[in-house]
């Protein structure tokens, strides 16, 4: 199938595609901010210039578009100029893996959120998984160990509660019952 746009129109169209502040990235950032996480965005001093950097938690988050970064679940190669696109997407994927490896060597926990995971049907589950990953990374840094009875099979982390404690509401303002 041939392209329905002239080369000039296609060039203008492709130039308008943003690399920063994309809709999926804004969605993740707004959600993190609303949950109390503070972060830096597009930190150029780190390999790959991660979209979101949570320094306190040693976590970097990349929010990838499925087309540009070649998400294997539903990769789509345009019918025109196929060889160019296959090469470009393959190089993007290789570069992404190199950058993530460099970040891991530096001690960062790397998380990739795909654009398709932020569709309405999966959004809540994906964002909850992001928060879980951040908290797990934070607790792992602190050397937290699972409390007895709270390990839910496989690498559980400490929970901020004591088992078997029941706190009754006091009847007097001073706390005496």
N, C-alpha and C positions, 0 to 999 in steps of 0.2 A: 504494500500500500504506500502510495506516495504522500508526502506531507501536503496538507491543504493550505499551509501558510507559505508565504514567500520567505526566503532566507532572512530578509530584513525584519519581517514580522516575527519570525521565530526567535531571532536574536533579541529583539525588544522584549518579548515574552519571557525568555530565559533570564534576561538581566534583572527582571523584576522579582525574581525568586530570592527571598532573604536568607541569610545565613545565621542571623541573630534575631532574637525576639520573635520567633515563630509562634504560631498559635499553640501548638503542643507544649512548647517550652514555657510560654506564659501561663498556661494552665497548671503545670507542675509547680512553677515558682509561686503562683498565687496560693495554691493549696499548701505548700510548705510554709509560706509566710503566715497564713491563717492558723496553722498549727503551732506557731511559735518558733519555727526554725529560722535562723538568720544565716545568710549565705552571701557569697560573692558570685557574680555572674561573669562568664567569659574571661576567665583569668588567663591572660596571655603568657604569664611566666611559667605556666605548667604545660607539659607536653599535650598537644591536641586542643589546647584552649578550652577546657571543659565548660559546658553550659552552666553548671551549678557547682559551686565548691562550698562544702560545709566543713570548714577548717576544724572546728571544735570536735567534730565527729570523725575526722580523717576520711571523709567520703567525697568523691566527685561523681557527678551525675551527667551523663550525656543523654540528650533527648534527640534521638535520630529519626529522620524521615525514612520511611520504608523504601522508597524508590532510590534516593541518593546514596544510601548506605547499604543497599542490597539485602534487605531482610529476607532470609531464606524461606520464611513461611509463605510468602506470596510475592516473590520477585517478579517484576514485570520489565521486560526489555522492549523498548520501542521497536516498531517494525522497520522504521527508516533508520539508516546508518547504524545497524545492529552491532557491527563489529566495534565501532567507536564506543557505544554505550556499554557493551560487555566489558571492554577493557577499562573504561573509566570506573565503572561500579566495582570491578575486581580490585583496581588500585585503591579505591576508597576504602574497601573492606580491609585490605592488607595494611593500609596506613592506620586505620582505626585500631587494629589489633596491636600494631607496633606501639602506638601511643598508650594504649591501655597497659601493655606490658611494662613500659617505662614508668608509668604512674605507680604500678604495683611494686616495682623495685624501689621506688621512692617512699613506699609505706602507705600509699593511699588505697582505700577500698573503692573499687570502681563499679558503678552501676550504669547499665544502659536501659533507657526506657524507650520503647519503640512507639512511633506515631499511632500505629494500629491498636496498641494497648490502651490508648487514651480515648477510644471511641466510647460513646455513652454506655454501651452494654458492659464494658469491662473497666471503666474508669475508676469506680470506687474500689474495686478489688486491686487494681494496679497501684493506686495511690496508697492503699493500706499496706501493700507489699513493700513499697518504697519506704514508708515509715518504719516498718518492721526491720528492713535492712539497715537503716540508719541507726536505730536503737540497738540492734544486734552488734553492729560494728562498734558502737560506743561502749557497750558492756564488754565486748571482747577486748577492747583496748585497756579497760580497767581491770581485767583479769577476774571478772565476776565468775563465780562458780554456782551451779544450780543448788537451790535449797532442797533438802530432802522432801520428797512428796510433790515437788513442782516440776520435776523433769518429765516432760511429755514425750519421751522417747526420742532421743537424738539431739544432743547439744543444747538442752534448755538452759536458760539463764535465770539468774536470781530475780525473784519477784518481791516487790516491796510490800510484803504482808507477812504476818506471823501465822502459822497454822494453828487452828484451834482457839484463837483469841476471840472473845466476844466482848464488845464494849457496850455497856448499858448507858443509857442517857441519864445523866444526873438529874435529881429532882429539885435541888437547891442551887442557887447561883454560885455558891462557893465550891461546889463539887461534892459535898458530903451528902450521903443518901439517908 
